Amino acid sequence: MKTYTICLLLCCLINIKCISRNNSIESKNNTLTSKENDQIEKIELREFTRGTNRLIIYKKDSLITDFNGINSQSEISKAYWANIIKQVNLLNLSKISSYKSPTTKRFSDSALSSIITITSGDKTYNSSSFDAGIPPKELEGLYQLLKMNQKK
């Protein structure tokens, strides 16, 4: 009986250690390191339908907008860029293409189709398409932040 109890306790401890280690590995995989943060070159928000094409490009110190071929450029603050990076850190970039859109109005041109693209180092991560204004819940914070400074 004592042997059984000791074995059971050992198995529990080993299992807890493995779960803890797996969670640690998962959290490392889900967030960017500070080195990877420095590698984020740009974040793009593209919204389009048959007659409209909007592109907003955020870089470390600038905002470039293109609305149906009319371009403009302005500066963004370091604090604003830092907020964008914080939102990106909440995402698992390798999975953003699998985040499901809650609505499908873009399929019938009832809404603009939107895609977020994040370029980090030599990798590019594209979200799945979603209706403008209604992003997947995982992208909601980043989307709202990107739309905040949009100029029409």
LOKE-934692 format. One record per residue (C-alpha): residue number from 0; residue in three letters; x negated, y, z. Coordinates in pm, 1 decimal, padded with zeros to 6 digits. Each point is the difference from the previous one (the first is absolute). Layout:
! LOKE-934692
NODE, NUM, ALA, X, Y, Z
...
//
This chain:
! LOKE-934692
NODE, 0, MET, 00000.0, 00000.0, 00000.0
NODE, 1, LYS, -00284.8, 00239.4, 00086.1
NODE, 2, THR, -00174.2, -00083.6, -00327.1
NODE, 3, TYR, 00319.1, 00068.6, -00193.9
NODE, 4, THR, 00045.2, 00338.3, 00172.0
NODE, 5, ILE, -00361.8, 00099.3, -00062.2
NODE, 6, CYS, 00028.4, -00098.7, -00368.6
NODE, 7, LEU, 00323.5, 00195.2, -00031.9
NODE, 8, LEU, -00158.0, 00309.3, 00154.2
NODE, 9, LEU, -00303.5, -00028.7, -00227.7
NODE, 10, CYS, 00221.2, -00033.2, -00307.0
NODE, 11, CYS, 00200.2, 00306.7, 00105.9
NODE, 12, LEU, -00316.3, 00204.3, 00054.0
NODE, 13, ILE, -00143.1, -00107.0, -00336.0
NODE, 14, ASN, 00330.0, 00081.2, -00170.5
NODE, 15, ILE, 00016.7, 00346.0, 00162.9
NODE, 16, LYS, -00360.5, 00068.3, -00102.4
NODE, 17, CYS, 00077.0, -00101.6, -00362.1
NODE, 18, ILE, 00314.6, 00213.4, -00013.9
NODE, 19, SER, -00189.2, 00296.6, 00142.8
NODE, 20, ARG, -00279.9, -00045.7, -00252.8
NODE, 21, ASN, 00246.8, -00030.1, -00290.5
NODE, 22, ASN, 00181.6, 00315.8, 00110.3
NODE, 23, SER, -00331.9, 00180.1, 00019.9
NODE, 24, ILE, -00093.9, -00112.9, -00350.4
NODE, 25, GLU, 00344.8, 00100.1, -00132.1
NODE, 26, SER, -00020.7, 00346.5, 00151.2
NODE, 27, LYS, -00345.3, 00047.7, -00153.0
NODE, 28, ASN, 00137.0, -00104.2, -00339.3
NODE, 29, ASN, 00302.9, 00229.1, 00027.4
NODE, 30, THR, -00186.7, 00321.5, 00070.5
NODE, 31, LEU, -00275.5, 00181.3, -00179.0
NODE, 32, THR, -00332.2, 00056.6, 00167.9
NODE, 33, SER, -00135.4, 00353.8, 00023.3
NODE, 34, LYS, -00237.4, -00085.5, -00285.6
NODE, 35, GLU, 00297.5, -00102.3, -00214.7
NODE, 36, ASN, 00181.1, 00321.0, 00102.4
NODE, 37, ASP, -00287.9, 00196.0, -00148.9
NODE, 38, GLN, 00040.4, -00203.1, -00316.9
NODE, 39, ILE, 00361.3, 00102.2, -00060.1
NODE, 40, GLU, -00043.7, 00216.2, -00305.4
NODE, 41, LYS, 00357.4, 00080.1, -00087.1
NODE, 42, ILE, 00363.1, -00080.0, 00057.5
NODE, 43, GLU, 00249.6, 00040.6, -00281.9
NODE, 44, LEU, 00376.2, 00023.8, 00007.8
NODE, 45, ARG, 00157.7, -00047.7, -00341.6
NODE, 46, GLU, 00373.2, 00054.9, -00048.4
NODE, 47, PHE, 00152.7, -00048.5, -00341.7
NODE, 48, THR, 00301.2, -00080.1, -00210.3
NODE, 49, ARG, 00076.1, 00047.2, -00370.7
NODE, 50, GLY, -00010.1, 00380.4, 00002.4
NODE, 51, THR, -00210.0, 00076.8, 00305.5
NODE, 52, ASN, -00359.0, -00076.4, 00089.9
NODE, 53, ARG, -00139.1, 00126.3, 00331.9
NODE, 54, LEU, -00351.0, -00079.8, 00119.8
NODE, 55, ILE, -00142.7, 00120.5, 00331.0
NODE, 56, ILE, -00365.4, -00076.3, 00068.3
NODE, 57, TYR, -00150.2, 00052.6, 00343.7
NODE, 58, LYS, -00375.9, 00009.7, 00036.8
NODE, 59, LYS, -00206.8, 00084.4, 00305.4
NODE, 60, ASP, 00023.2, 00374.9, -00058.9
NODE, 61, SER, 00249.8, 00050.6, -00281.9
NODE, 62, LEU, 00352.9, -00056.6, -00117.6
NODE, 63, ILE, 00063.9, -00036.8, -00372.8
NODE, 64, THR, 00355.1, -00003.4, -00131.5
NODE, 65, ASP, 00120.5, -00075.4, -00349.2
NODE, 66, PHE, 00367.1, 00054.9, -00076.3
NODE, 67, ASN, 00083.1, -00096.6, -00358.4
NODE, 68, GLY, -00342.6, 00113.2, -00118.8
NODE, 69, ILE, -00016.9, 00323.1, 00202.2
NODE, 70, ASN, -00301.4, -00026.6, 00230.7
NODE, 71, SER, -00092.2, 00186.7, 00315.3
NODE, 72, GLN, -00269.0, -00043.4, 00260.4
NODE, 73, SER, -00030.2, 00122.8, 00356.8
NODE, 74, GLU, -00204.2, -00070.8, 00310.5
NODE, 75, ILE, 00110.6, -00209.1, 00294.5
NODE, 76, SER, -00127.4, 00027.5, 00353.5
NODE, 77, LYS, -00224.5, -00254.7, 00166.7
NODE, 78, ALA, 00272.4, -00055.9, 00260.3
NODE, 79, TYR, 00257.5, -00081.7, -00269.1
NODE, 80, TRP, -00241.5, -00245.4, -00166.2
NODE, 81, ALA, -00067.7, -00155.7, 00342.5
NODE, 82, ASN, 00376.4, -00050.8, 00048.7
NODE, 83, ILE, 00021.3, -00171.4, -00338.4
NODE, 84, ILE, -00289.1, -00228.0, 00096.2
NODE, 85, LYS, 00174.4, -00083.9, 00329.7
NODE, 86, GLN, 00308.7, -00109.4, -00192.7
NODE, 87, VAL, -00212.0, -00207.7, -00238.5
NODE, 88, ASN, -00163.3, -00168.9, 00300.3
NODE, 89, LEU, 00341.3, -00128.3, 00106.9
NODE, 90, LEU, 00027.7, -00196.9, -00324.8
NODE, 91, ASN, -00142.5, -00330.6, -00107.0
NODE, 92, LEU, -00117.6, 00120.5, -00341.0
NODE, 93, SER, -00026.4, -00347.9, -00146.0
NODE, 94, LYS, 00373.1, -00047.8, 00066.2
NODE, 95, ILE, 00147.3, 00333.6, -00114.1
NODE, 96, SER, 00094.9, -00148.9, -00336.3
NODE, 97, SER, 00227.4, -00244.9, 00182.4
NODE, 98, TYR, 00196.5, 00256.2, 00204.8
NODE, 99, LYS, 00361.4, -00022.8, -00111.8
NODE, 100, SER, 00202.4, 00300.3, -00108.4
NODE, 101, PRO, 00326.1, 00037.8, 00194.2
NODE, 102, THR, 00192.5, 00127.5, -00306.6
NODE, 103, THR, 00002.9, -00053.4, -00378.1
NODE, 104, LYS, 00146.7, 00316.8, -00151.7
NODE, 105, ARG, -00315.9, 00045.4, -00211.0
NODE, 106, PHE, 00104.6, -00300.3, -00209.8
NODE, 107, SER, 00290.4, 00199.0, -00147.3
NODE, 108, ASP, -00173.2, 00341.1, -00007.0
NODE, 109, SER, 00209.8, 00114.8, 00297.7
NODE, 110, ALA, -00325.3, 00079.6, 00182.6
NODE, 111, LEU, -00359.8, 00068.5, -00087.0
NODE, 112, SER, -00227.2, -00302.1, 00025.4
NODE, 113, SER, -00289.0, 00058.9, 00241.9
NODE, 114, ILE, -00337.0, -00167.5, 00047.2
NODE, 115, ILE, -00275.2, 00079.7, 00250.8
NODE, 116, THR, -00357.7, -00075.7, -00104.0
NODE, 117, ILE, -00288.9, 00007.1, 00247.4
NODE, 118, THR, -00357.9, -00001.4, -00128.5
NODE, 119, SER, -00259.2, -00107.2, 00254.4
NODE, 120, GLY, -00354.5, -00051.5, -00121.8
NODE, 121, ASP, 00017.5, -00226.8, -00301.5
NODE, 122, LYS, 00346.7, -00137.5, 00085.3
NODE, 123, THR, 00340.0, 00129.0, -00104.5
NODE, 124, TYR, 00315.3, -00097.7, 00188.9
NODE, 125, ASN, 00341.6, 00053.3, -00162.7
NODE, 126, SER, 00329.8, -00017.8, 00180.0
NODE, 127, SER, 00295.9, -00167.8, -00158.9
NODE, 128, SER, 00242.3, 00244.2, -00162.4
NODE, 129, PHE, 00273.4, 00153.6, 00212.5
NODE, 130, ASP, 00270.0, 00265.6, -00031.8
NODE, 131, ALA, -00127.9, 00354.6, 00055.5
NODE, 132, GLY, 00095.2, 00114.7, 00348.2
NODE, 133, ILE, 00062.7, -00354.0, 00124.7
NODE, 134, PRO, -00334.8, -00180.4, 00039.6
NODE, 135, PRO, -00049.7, -00339.9, 00160.6
NODE, 136, LYS, 00002.1, 00041.1, 00378.3
NODE, 137, GLU, -00373.7, -00076.7, 00019.3
NODE, 138, LEU, -00079.0, 00293.8, -00232.9
NODE, 139, GLU, 00249.8, 00246.9, 00144.2
NODE, 140, GLY, -00244.0, 00200.0, 00215.1
NODE, 141, LEU, -00256.3, 00033.0, -00278.6
NODE, 142, TYR, 00266.4, 00085.1, -00258.2
NODE, 143, GLN, 00153.0, 00274.7, 00214.6
NODE, 144, LEU, -00345.1, 00148.1, 00062.3
NODE, 145, LEU, -00084.2, -00005.0, -00371.2
NODE, 146, LYS, 00329.5, 00167.5, -00092.6
NODE, 147, MET, -00040.7, 00271.2, 00265.9
NODE, 148, ASN, -00247.6, 00207.7, -00204.1
NODE, 149, GLN, 00146.7, -00067.1, -00340.9
NODE, 150, LYS, 00037.4, 00301.4, -00223.6
NODE, 151, LYS, 00256.0, -00006.1, -00277.5
//
